[in-house]
Amino acid sequence: MPQLDTSTWFITITLMLISLFCIYQLKMLKQTFISITPQKKDKNHLKTPLPWEKKWTKTYLLHSPPLQS
């Protein structure tokens, strides 16, 4: 039974990784990303009023004794 020749595996795997890296870089060059500092937009017209924002509500802590007044 013949031996498996593994002498060319290193160069084959290395060149494959380099070519995959280059292909990935070329693909990423064509992508457009959202800018890190977006433009300021007027958020007042985007926000819809919610019913619970119109009135004051009291929040109680569960399992706590009542506060002494």
C-alpha positions as CSV (number, residue, x, y, z in Angstrom):
1,M,0.0,0.0,0.0
2,P,1.5,3.4,-1.0
3,Q,2.2,6.1,1.5
4,L,0.2,9.3,1.4
5,D,2.4,12.2,0.2
6,T,1.8,15.1,2.5
7,S,4.7,17.2,1.5
8,T,2.6,19.7,-0.5
9,W,-0.2,20.1,2.0
10,F,1.4,23.0,3.8
11,I,1.8,25.2,0.7
12,T,-1.7,24.2,-0.5
13,I,-3.4,25.1,2.8
14,T,-1.4,28.3,3.1
15,L,-2.3,29.5,-0.4
16,M,-5.9,28.5,0.1
17,L,-6.1,30.7,3.3
18,I,-4.4,33.6,1.6
19,S,-6.7,33.4,-1.4
20,L,-9.8,33.2,0.9
21,F,-8.6,36.2,2.8
22,C,-8.1,38.2,-0.4
23,I,-11.6,37.2,-1.6
24,Y,-13.1,38.2,1.7
25,Q,-11.3,41.6,1.6
26,L,-12.5,42.3,-1.9
27,K,-16.1,41.5,-0.9
28,M,-15.9,43.7,2.1
29,L,-14.7,46.6,0.0
30,K,-18.0,46.6,-1.8
31,Q,-20.1,46.7,1.4
32,T,-21.6,49.9,2.7
33,F,-21.8,50.3,6.4
34,I,-23.7,52.7,8.7
35,S,-21.6,55.6,9.7
36,I,-20.4,55.7,13.3
37,T,-21.7,59.2,13.9
38,P,-25.2,59.3,12.5
39,Q,-26.9,62.6,11.6
40,K,-29.1,64.2,14.2
41,K,-32.7,63.8,13.4
42,D,-35.8,65.4,14.9
43,K,-37.1,62.7,17.2
44,N,-40.2,64.6,18.3
45,H,-42.2,63.7,15.2
46,L,-41.1,60.0,15.5
47,K,-42.3,59.6,19.1
48,T,-45.9,58.6,19.6
49,P,-47.5,59.6,22.9
50,L,-48.2,56.7,25.1
51,P,-51.2,56.7,27.5
52,W,-49.1,56.1,30.7
53,E,-46.8,59.0,29.8
54,K,-49.6,61.5,30.3
55,K,-50.2,60.8,33.9
56,W,-48.0,60.3,37.0
57,T,-47.8,56.8,38.4
58,K,-46.4,55.7,41.7
59,T,-44.1,52.6,41.7
60,Y,-44.1,50.4,44.7
61,L,-41.3,48.1,45.7
62,L,-42.6,44.6,46.1
63,H,-42.0,42.8,49.4
64,S,-40.9,45.9,51.2
65,P,-42.4,47.5,54.3
66,P,-44.4,50.7,53.7
67,L,-42.5,54.0,54.1
68,Q,-43.0,55.9,57.3
69,S,-44.4,59.4,56.6
